[in-house]
Amino acid sequence: MLTEHFQLTSDEATDMVTYWLPSLQKCTPRCRIVMLPVNIYEQLAQLTILPAPRQLYRLFMMFGATNSPLQPCTSQQVTTTDSVDRHSAGLLAVEWGGMHIV
């Protein structure tokens, strides 16, 4: 799902899962994950990189434990960001992050 819907490379997806999996496993009995829309994320957490990349791709999830029954999401419910252009020359900055809501 990370590679298909969120356009991460397999290395980027592996890094993200490796980093967040221990925290996600602590969410019991269930874990609700919400992907923050990019426009809201950019308002809340501005980022400046110098020299400026030709493209900045940001992905941020919020997650926490829930007792509520969860319904599996469909690909239509998953919000994606702008298309990532990995073939043009220049710097592509990819930022993924998250927050455990307790």
The first five atom37 places (N, CA, C, CB, O) and aatype in JSON, in Angstrom:
{
  "aatype": [12, 10, 16, 6, 8, 13, 5, 10, 16, 15, 3, 6, 0, 16, 3, 12, 19, 16, 18, 17, 10, 14, 15, 10, 5, 11, 4, 16, 14, 1, 4, 1, 9, 19, 12, 10, 14, 19, 2, 9, 18, 6, 5, 10, 0, 5, 10, 16, 9, 10, 14, 0, 14, 1, 5, 10, 18, 1, 10, 13, 12, 12, 13, 7, 0, 16, 2, 15, 14, 10, 5, 14, 4, 16, 15, 5, 5, 19, 16, 16, 16, 3, 15, 19, 3, 1, 8, 15, 0, 7, 10, 10, 0, 19, 6, 17, 7, 7, 12, 8, 9, 19],
  "atom_mask": [
    [1, 1, 1, 1, 1],
    [1, 1, 1, 1, 1],
    [1, 1, 1, 1, 1],
    [1, 1, 1, 1, 1],
    [1, 1, 1, 1, 1],
    [1, 1, 1, 1, 1],
    [1, 1, 1, 1, 1],
    [1, 1, 1, 1, 1],
    [1, 1, 1, 1, 1],
    [1, 1, 1, 1, 1],
    [1, 1, 1, 1, 1],
    [1, 1, 1, 1, 1],
    [1, 1, 1, 1, 1],
    [1, 1, 1, 1, 1],
    [1, 1, 1, 1, 1],
    [1, 1, 1, 1, 1],
    [1, 1, 1, 1, 1],
    [1, 1, 1, 1, 1],
    [1, 1, 1, 1, 1],
    [1, 1, 1, 1, 1],
    [1, 1, 1, 1, 1],
    [1, 1, 1, 1, 1],
    [1, 1, 1, 1, 1],
    [1, 1, 1, 1, 1],
    [1, 1, 1, 1, 1],
    [1, 1, 1, 1, 1],
    [1, 1, 1, 1, 1],
    [1, 1, 1, 1, 1],
    [1, 1, 1, 1, 1],
    [1, 1, 1, 1, 1],
    [1, 1, 1, 1, 1],
    [1, 1, 1, 1, 1],
    [1, 1, 1, 1, 1],
    [1, 1, 1, 1, 1],
    [1, 1, 1, 1, 1],
    [1, 1, 1, 1, 1],
    [1, 1, 1, 1, 1],
    [1, 1, 1, 1, 1],
    [1, 1, 1, 1, 1],
    [1, 1, 1, 1, 1],
    [1, 1, 1, 1, 1],
    [1, 1, 1, 1, 1],
    [1, 1, 1, 1, 1],
    [1, 1, 1, 1, 1],
    [1, 1, 1, 1, 1],
    [1, 1, 1, 1, 1],
    [1, 1, 1, 1, 1],
    [1, 1, 1, 1, 1],
    [1, 1, 1, 1, 1],
    [1, 1, 1, 1, 1],
    [1, 1, 1, 1, 1],
    [1, 1, 1, 1, 1],
    [1, 1, 1, 1, 1],
    [1, 1, 1, 1, 1],
    [1, 1, 1, 1, 1],
    [1, 1, 1, 1, 1],
    [1, 1, 1, 1, 1],
    [1, 1, 1, 1, 1],
    [1, 1, 1, 1, 1],
    [1, 1, 1, 1, 1],
    [1, 1, 1, 1, 1],
    [1, 1, 1, 1, 1],
    [1, 1, 1, 1, 1],
    [1, 1, 1, 0, 1],
    [1, 1, 1, 1, 1],
    [1, 1, 1, 1, 1],
    [1, 1, 1, 1, 1],
    [1, 1, 1, 1, 1],
    [1, 1, 1, 1, 1],
    [1, 1, 1, 1, 1],
    [1, 1, 1, 1, 1],
    [1, 1, 1, 1, 1],
    [1, 1, 1, 1, 1],
    [1, 1, 1, 1, 1],
    [1, 1, 1, 1, 1],
    [1, 1, 1, 1, 1],
    [1, 1, 1, 1, 1],
    [1, 1, 1, 1, 1],
    [1, 1, 1, 1, 1],
    [1, 1, 1, 1, 1],
    [1, 1, 1, 1, 1],
    [1, 1, 1, 1, 1],
    [1, 1, 1, 1, 1],
    [1, 1, 1, 1, 1],
    [1, 1, 1, 1, 1],
    [1, 1, 1, 1, 1],
    [1, 1, 1, 1, 1],
    [1, 1, 1, 1, 1],
    [1, 1, 1, 1, 1],
    [1, 1, 1, 0, 1],
    [1, 1, 1, 1, 1],
    [1, 1, 1, 1, 1],
    [1, 1, 1, 1, 1],
    [1, 1, 1, 1, 1],
    [1, 1, 1, 1, 1],
    [1, 1, 1, 1, 1],
    [1, 1, 1, 0, 1],
    [1, 1, 1, 0, 1],
    [1, 1, 1, 1, 1],
    [1, 1, 1, 1, 1],
    [1, 1, 1, 1, 1],
    [1, 1, 1, 1, 1]
  ],
  "atom_positions": [
    [[0.82, -1.19, 0.0], [0.0, 0.0, 0.0], [0.87, 1.27, 0.0], [-0.94, -0.01, 1.21], [0.56, 2.22, -0.71]],
    [[1.95, 1.28, 0.78], [2.81, 2.47, 0.81], [3.44, 2.74, -0.54], [3.9, 2.31, 1.86], [3.58, 3.89, -0.94]],
    [[3.82, 1.69, -1.24], [4.46, 1.9, -2.53], [3.44, 2.25, -3.61], [5.24, 0.66, -2.93], [3.71, 3.09, -4.47]],
    [[2.27, 1.64, -3.57], [1.27, 1.87, -4.62], [0.54, 3.19, -4.43], [0.27, 0.74, -4.64], [0.55, 4.03, -5.33]],
    [[-0.09, 3.38, -3.29], [-0.95, 4.55, -3.08], [-0.17, 5.81, -2.72], [-1.94, 4.26, -2.01], [-0.6, 6.91, -3.05]],
    [[0.95, 5.65, -2.03], [1.68, 6.81, -1.57], [3.0, 7.02, -2.3], [1.95, 6.69, -0.1], [3.78, 7.9, -1.93]],
    [[3.24, 6.25, -3.31], [4.33, 6.44, -4.25], [5.71, 6.42, -3.6], [4.15, 7.73, -4.96], [6.64, 7.07, -4.09]],
    [[5.85, 5.67, -2.51], [7.17, 5.5, -1.91], [7.9, 4.38, -2.64], [7.07, 5.2, -0.39], [7.27, 3.43, -3.11]],
    [[9.21, 4.49, -2.73], [9.99, 3.38, -3.26], [9.97, 2.26, -2.23], [11.46, 3.82, -3.6], [9.57, 2.48, -1.09]],
    [[10.4, 1.09, -2.62], [10.4, -0.02, -1.65], [11.36, 0.28, -0.49], [10.81, -1.34, -2.35], [11.07, -0.09, 0.65]],
    [[12.48, 0.95, -0.76], [13.4, 1.32, 0.32], [12.76, 2.33, 1.27], [14.71, 1.89, -0.25], [12.89, 2.21, 2.49]],
    [[12.08, 3.33, 0.72], [11.42, 4.34, 1.56], [10.31, 3.71, 2.4], [10.84, 5.47, 0.69], [10.17, 4.02, 3.58]],
    [[9.52, 2.83, 1.8], [8.45, 2.15, 2.53], [9.01, 1.26, 3.63], [7.59, 1.32, 1.57], [8.47, 1.21, 4.73]],
    [[10.09, 0.56, 3.32], [10.73, -0.3, 4.32], [11.26, 0.52, 5.49], [11.87, -1.11, 3.68], [11.09, 0.13, 6.64]],
    [[11.89, 1.65, 5.19], [12.39, 2.52, 6.26], [11.25, 3.03, 7.13], [13.16, 3.72, 5.66], [11.36, 3.05, 8.36]],
    [[10.15, 3.44, 6.51], [9.01, 3.96, 7.27], [8.41, 2.87, 8.16], [7.95, 4.52, 6.32], [8.13, 3.12, 9.33]],
    [[8.21, 1.69, 7.61], [7.62, 0.59, 8.39], [8.57, 0.17, 9.51], [7.31, -0.61, 7.47], [8.13, -0.06, 10.64]],
    [[9.85, 0.07, 9.22], [10.82, -0.32, 10.24], [10.82, 0.67, 11.4], [12.23, -0.41, 9.62], [10.91, 0.27, 12.56]],
    [[10.72, 1.95, 11.08], [10.73, 2.97, 12.12], [9.44, 2.96, 12.95], [10.92, 4.35, 11.49], [9.51, 3.02, 14.18]],
    [[8.28, 2.87, 12.3], [7.01, 3.04, 13.0], [6.39, 1.75, 13.52], [6.04, 3.7, 12.09], [5.52, 1.81, 14.39]],
    [[6.78, 0.59, 13.02], [6.13, -0.66, 13.41], [6.13, -0.9, 14.92], [6.81, -1.81, 12.73], [5.1, -1.3, 15.46]],
    [[7.24, -0.69, 15.64], [7.17, -0.91, 17.1], [6.09, -0.06, 17.78], [8.53, -0.61, 17.73], [5.41, -0.54, 18.69]],
    [[5.94, 1.18, 17.37], [4.9, 2.03, 17.96], [3.51, 1.58, 17.54], [5.11, 3.49, 17.55], [2.58, 1.58, 18.35]],
    [[3.36, 1.2, 16.28], [2.05, 0.74, 15.79], [1.61, -0.53, 16.52], [2.1, 0.5, 14.27], [0.42, -0.73, 16.77]],
    [[2.56, -1.4, 16.85], [2.22, -2.65, 17.52], [1.74, -2.44, 18.95], [3.41, -3.57, 17.52], [1.11, -3.32, 19.53]],
    [[2.02, -1.29, 19.53], [1.57, -0.99, 20.89], [0.13, -0.51, 20.93], [2.47, 0.06, 21.5], [-0.45, -0.4, 22.02]],
    [[-0.46, -0.23, 19.79], [-1.85, 0.22, 19.72], [-2.76, -0.99, 19.88], [-2.15, 0.97, 18.38], [-2.92, -1.77, 18.95]],
    [[-3.34, -1.15, 21.07], [-4.23, -2.28, 21.29], [-5.56, -1.79, 21.82], [-3.6, -3.29, 22.27], [-5.58, -0.78, 22.54]],
    [[-6.67, -2.42, 21.52], [-6.76, -3.67, 20.76], [-6.65, -3.47, 19.25], [-8.05, -4.36, 21.08], [-6.35, -4.41, 18.53]],
    [[-6.89, -2.24, 18.77], [-6.79, -1.97, 17.33], [-6.05, -0.64, 17.15], [-8.21, -1.91, 16.66], [-5.97, 0.17, 18.07]],
    [[-5.53, -0.44, 15.97], [-4.82, 0.8, 15.66], [-5.51, 1.5, 14.5], [-3.32, 0.51, 15.32], [-5.68, 0.93, 13.42]],
    [[-5.91, 2.73, 14.75], [-6.51, 3.55, 13.68], [-5.41, 4.46, 13.14], [-7.74, 4.4, 14.21], [-4.72, 5.14, 13.89]],
    [[-5.25, 4.44, 11.83], [-4.25, 5.26, 11.15], [-4.96, 6.25, 10.24], [-3.24, 4.38, 10.34], [-5.83, 5.87, 9.46]],
    [[-4.58, 7.52, 10.36], [-5.15, 8.57, 9.52], [-4.0, 9.29, 8.84], [-6.03, 9.58, 10.37], [-3.05, 9.72, 9.49]],
    [[-4.08, 9.4, 7.54], [-3.06, 10.13, 6.78], [-3.5, 11.59, 6.72], [-2.86, 9.52, 5.34], [-4.6, 11.9, 6.26]],
    [[-2.64, 12.48, 7.19], [-2.95, 13.9, 7.21], [-2.86, 14.45, 5.78], [-1.99, 14.66, 8.16], [-1.86, 14.23, 5.1]],
    [[-3.9, 15.16, 5.34], [-3.82, 15.76, 4.0], [-2.61, 16.7, 3.89], [-5.12, 16.52, 3.66], [-2.32, 17.45, 4.83]],
    [[-1.94, 16.66, 2.77], [-0.7, 17.41, 2.58], [-0.91, 18.9, 2.78], [-0.14, 17.15, 1.2], [-0.07, 19.55, 3.4]],
    [[-2.0, 19.46, 2.29], [-2.2, 20.9, 2.43], [-2.32, 21.31, 3.91], [-3.46, 21.34, 1.67], [-1.85, 22.38, 4.29]],
    [[-2.92, 20.48, 4.73], [-3.02, 20.77, 6.16], [-1.66, 20.57, 6.82], [-4.08, 19.86, 6.84], [-1.24, 21.38, 7.64]],
    [[-0.97, 19.51, 6.46], [0.37, 19.24, 7.0], [1.32, 20.4, 6.7], [0.94, 17.93, 6.44], [2.08, 20.82, 7.56]],
    [[1.27, 20.91, 5.48], [2.15, 22.01, 5.1], [1.84, 23.29, 5.87], [2.05, 22.27, 3.61], [2.74, 24.08, 6.14]],
    [[0.56, 23.5, 6.23], [0.2, 24.66, 7.04], [0.72, 24.5, 8.47], [-1.33, 24.85, 7.05], [1.18, 25.47, 9.08]],
    [[0.65, 23.29, 9.01], [1.04, 23.04, 10.4], [2.54, 22.89, 10.59], [0.35, 21.81, 10.9], [3.07, 23.24, 11.64]],
    [[3.23, 22.39, 9.59], [4.66, 22.11, 9.71], [5.37, 22.57, 8.44], [4.92, 20.61, 9.98], [5.65, 21.77, 7.55]],
    [[5.66, 23.85, 8.39], [6.34, 24.38, 7.21], [7.77, 23.85, 7.18], [6.33, 25.93, 7.22], [8.39, 23.62, 8.22]],
    [[8.28, 23.66, 5.98], [9.61, 23.1, 5.8], [10.34, 23.87, 4.71], [9.53, 21.59, 5.45], [9.81, 24.08, 3.62]],
    [[11.55, 24.28, 5.02], [12.4, 24.95, 4.05], [13.68, 24.14, 3.91], [12.71, 26.42, 4.46], [14.33, 23.82, 4.9]],
    [[14.02, 23.81, 2.69], [15.25, 23.06, 2.4], [16.08, 23.9, 1.45], [14.93, 21.64, 1.78], [15.59, 24.39, 0.44]],
    [[17.35, 24.07, 1.79], [18.27, 24.81, 0.93], [19.45, 23.92, 0.6], [18.74, 26.12, 1.61], [20.05, 23.34, 1.5]],
    [[19.82, 23.8, -0.65], [19.13, 24.38, -1.8], [17.77, 23.72, -1.99], [19.98, 24.24, -3.07], [17.58, 22.55, -1.66]],
    [[16.86, 24.48, -2.52], [15.49, 24.0, -2.69], [15.45, 22.81, -3.66], [14.59, 25.14, -3.2], [16.05, 22.86, -4.73]],
    [[14.74, 21.76, -3.27], [14.6, 20.62, -4.19], [13.67, 20.99, -5.34], [14.06, 19.38, -3.44], [12.87, 21.91, -5.23]],
    [[13.79, 20.27, -6.42], [12.87, 20.49, -7.55], [11.47, 20.02, -7.18], [13.36, 19.76, -8.82], [10.48, 20.5, -7.72]],
    [[11.4, 19.06, -6.24], [10.1, 18.55, -5.78], [10.23, 18.11, -4.33], [9.61, 17.38, -6.68], [11.22, 17.49, -3.94]],
    [[9.22, 18.44, -3.53], [9.16, 18.03, -2.14], [7.92, 17.17, -1.97], [9.13, 19.28, -1.18], [6.8, 17.59, -2.29]],
    [[8.11, 15.97, -1.46], [7.02, 15.01, -1.27], [6.92, 14.71, 0.22], [7.24, 13.7, -2.11], [7.87, 14.2, 0.81]],
    [[5.77, 15.03, 0.82], [5.59, 14.87, 2.27], [4.42, 13.94, 2.57], [5.37, 16.24, 2.94], [3.36, 14.03, 1.95]],
    [[4.64, 13.05, 3.53], [3.65, 12.07, 3.93], [3.66, 12.0, 5.45], [3.94, 10.66, 3.29], [4.71, 11.78, 6.05]],
    [[2.49, 12.2, 6.08], [2.42, 12.22, 7.53], [1.2, 11.45, 8.0], [2.37, 13.66, 8.05], [0.09, 11.67, 7.52]],
    [[1.41, 10.53, 8.95], [0.31, 9.75, 9.49], [0.16, 10.03, 10.98], [0.53, 8.24, 9.25], [1.14, 10.3, 11.68]],
    [[-1.07, 9.96, 11.44], [-1.37, 10.02, 12.87], [-2.03, 8.69, 13.22], [-2.31, 11.26, 13.23], [-2.84, 8.17, 12.45]],
    [[-1.67, 8.14, 14.37], [-2.23, 6.84, 14.72], [-2.41, 6.75, 16.22], [-1.33, 5.71, 14.22], [-1.74, 7.43, 17.0]],
    [[-3.33, 5.88, 16.6], [-3.58, 5.64, 18.02], [-4.48, 4.44, 18.21], [0.0, 0.0, 0.0], [-5.11, 3.95, 17.27]],
    [[-4.52, 3.98, 19.44], [-5.33, 2.81, 19.79], [-6.81, 3.19, 19.76], [-4.94, 2.26, 21.18], [-7.19, 4.33, 20.04]],
    [[-7.64, 2.22, 19.42], [-9.08, 2.42, 19.43], [-9.76, 1.11, 19.82], [-9.58, 2.91, 18.05], [-9.25, 0.03, 19.55]],
    [[-10.9, 1.24, 20.45], [-11.73, 0.07, 20.75], [-12.82, -0.11, 19.7], [-12.36, 0.21, 22.14], [-13.49, -1.14, 19.67]],
    [[-13.0, 0.88, 18.86], [-14.05, 0.83, 17.86], [-13.74, -0.2, 16.78], [-14.25, 2.21, 17.22], [-12.58, -0.39, 16.42]],
    [[-14.78, -0.85, 16.29], [-14.55, -1.77, 15.16], [-14.07, -0.98, 13.94], [-15.85, -2.55, 14.81], [-14.55, 0.12, 13.67]],
    [[-13.13, -1.53, 13.24], [-12.58, -0.86, 12.06], [-13.07, -1.53, 10.8], [-11.05, -0.85, 12.1], [-13.21, -2.75, 10.74]],
    [[-13.31, -0.73, 9.81], [-13.66, -1.24, 8.49], [-12.42, -1.12, 7.62], [-14.87, -0.47, 7.86], [-11.75, -0.09, 7.64]],
    [[-12.1, -2.15, 6.84], [-10.94, -2.03, 5.95], [-11.17, -0.9, 4.95], [-10.66, -3.36, 5.21], [-12.28, -0.73, 4.45]],
    [[-10.13, -0.14, 4.67], [-10.28, 0.93, 3.7], [-10.1, 0.38, 2.3], [-9.27, 2.07, 3.97], [-9.42, -0.63, 2.08]],
    [[-10.72, 1.05, 1.37], [-10.56, 0.68, -0.03], [-9.59, 1.66, -0.67], [-11.94, 0.67, -0.78], [-9.3, 2.7, -0.09]],
    [[-9.12, 1.34, -1.83], [-8.17, 2.23, -2.5], [-8.81, 3.59, -2.8], [-7.66, 1.6, -3.8], [-8.09, 4.58, -2.9]],
    [[-10.13, 3.65, -2.95], [-10.8, 4.92, -3.2], [-10.8, 5.81, -1.96], [-12.23, 4.67, -3.67], [-10.92, 7.03, -2.09]],
    [[-10.68, 5.23, -0.77], [-10.7, 6.01, 0.46], [-9.32, 6.53, 0.84], [-11.25, 5.18, 1.58], [-9.2, 7.39, 1.71]],
    [[-8.3, 6.03, 0.21], [-6.94, 6.43, 0.54], [-6.59, 7.69, -0.23], [-5.92, 5.29, 0.24], [-6.66, 7.72, -1.46]],
    [[-6.22, 8.73, 0.51], [-5.87, 10.0, -0.11], [-4.41, 9.97, -0.51], [-6.15, 11.17, 0.85], [-3.54, 9.6, 0.28]],
    [[-4.15, 10.36, -1.73], [-2.77, 10.44, -2.19], [-2.41, 11.9, -2.4], [-2.56, 9.62, -3.48], [-3.28, 12.77, -2.45]],
    [[-1.14, 12.15, -2.53], [-0.68, 13.51, -2.79], [-0.37, 13.64, -4.26], [0.57, 13.85, -1.93], [-0.67, 12.76, -5.06]],
    [[0.23, 14.77, -4.61], [0.6, 14.98, -6.0], [1.52, 13.87, -6.49], [1.28, 16.34, -6.18], [2.18, 13.19, -5.7]],
    [[1.53, 13.7, -7.77], [2.37, 12.67, -8.37], [3.84, 12.99, -8.13], [2.08, 12.54, -9.88], [4.26, 14.14, -8.22]],
    [[4.61, 11.96, -7.83], [6.04, 12.12, -7.61], [6.77, 11.86, -8.91], [6.55, 11.16, -6.49], [6.61, 10.81, -9.53]],
    [[7.58, 12.83, -9.32], [8.37, 12.7, -10.55], [9.77, 12.27, -10.15], [8.4, 14.04, -11.36], [10.57, 13.1, -9.71]],
    [[10.08, 10.99, -10.3], [11.38, 10.45, -9.89], [12.38, 10.41, -11.05], [11.21, 9.06, -9.32], [13.51, 9.95, -10.87]],
    [[11.99, 10.88, -12.22], [12.86, 10.73, -13.38], [13.5, 12.04, -13.85], [12.09, 10.14, -14.51], [14.44, 12.01, -14.64]],
    [[13.03, 13.17, -13.37], [13.62, 14.45, -13.77], [14.92, 14.68, -13.01], [12.64, 15.62, -13.52], [15.13, 14.12, -11.94]],
    [[15.77, 15.49, -13.6], [17.03, 15.83, -12.94], [16.76, 16.74, -11.74], [18.0, 16.52, -13.94], [15.76, 17.46, -11.72]],
    [[17.63, 16.71, -10.78], [17.5, 17.58, -9.63], [17.12, 16.82, -8.38], [0.0, 0.0, 0.0], [16.83, 15.62, -8.41]],
    [[17.13, 17.54, -7.29], [16.88, 16.95, -5.98], [15.4, 16.7, -5.73], [17.44, 17.86, -4.9], [14.56, 17.59, -5.92]],
    [[15.08, 15.49, -5.32], [13.74, 15.13, -4.87], [13.84, 14.85, -3.37], [13.16, 13.88, -5.66], [14.56, 13.94, -2.96]],
    [[13.13, 15.63, -2.56], [13.14, 15.43, -1.11], [11.87, 14.68, -0.72], [13.25, 16.8, -0.35], [10.76, 15.11, -1.04]],
    [[12.04, 13.56, -0.03], [10.91, 12.76, 0.43], [10.94, 12.77, 1.96], [10.98, 11.28, -0.13], [11.93, 12.37, 2.58]],
    [[9.84, 13.23, 2.56], [9.74, 13.28, 4.01], [8.53, 12.44, 4.42], [9.61, 14.76, 4.52], [7.42, 12.67, 3.95]],
    [[8.75, 11.47, 5.29], [7.64, 10.72, 5.88], [7.75, 10.84, 7.39], [7.65, 9.22, 5.42], [8.85, 10.85, 7.95]],
    [[6.62, 10.92, 8.03], [6.64, 11.05, 9.48], [5.32, 10.61, 10.07], [0.0, 0.0, 0.0], [4.43, 10.13, 9.36]],
    [[5.21, 10.77, 11.35], [3.99, 10.37, 12.01], [3.93, 10.85, 13.44], [0.0, 0.0, 0.0], [4.89, 11.42, 13.97]],
    [[2.78, 10.61, 14.05], [2.57, 11.0, 15.43], [1.66, 9.97, 16.09], [1.96, 12.43, 15.53], [0.59, 9.65, 15.56]],
    [[2.1, 9.46, 17.25], [1.28, 8.53, 18.03], [0.4, 9.37, 18.93], [2.17, 7.53, 18.85], [0.89, 10.07, 19.82]],
    [[-0.9, 9.31, 18.71], [-1.87, 10.02, 19.52], [-2.26, 9.12, 20.68], [-3.13, 10.45, 18.68], [-2.83, 8.05, 20.48]],
    [[-1.95, 9.54, 21.89], [-2.22, 8.72, 23.07], [-3.51, 9.18, 23.72], [-1.05, 8.8, 24.08], [-3.92, 8.62, 24.74]]
  ]
}
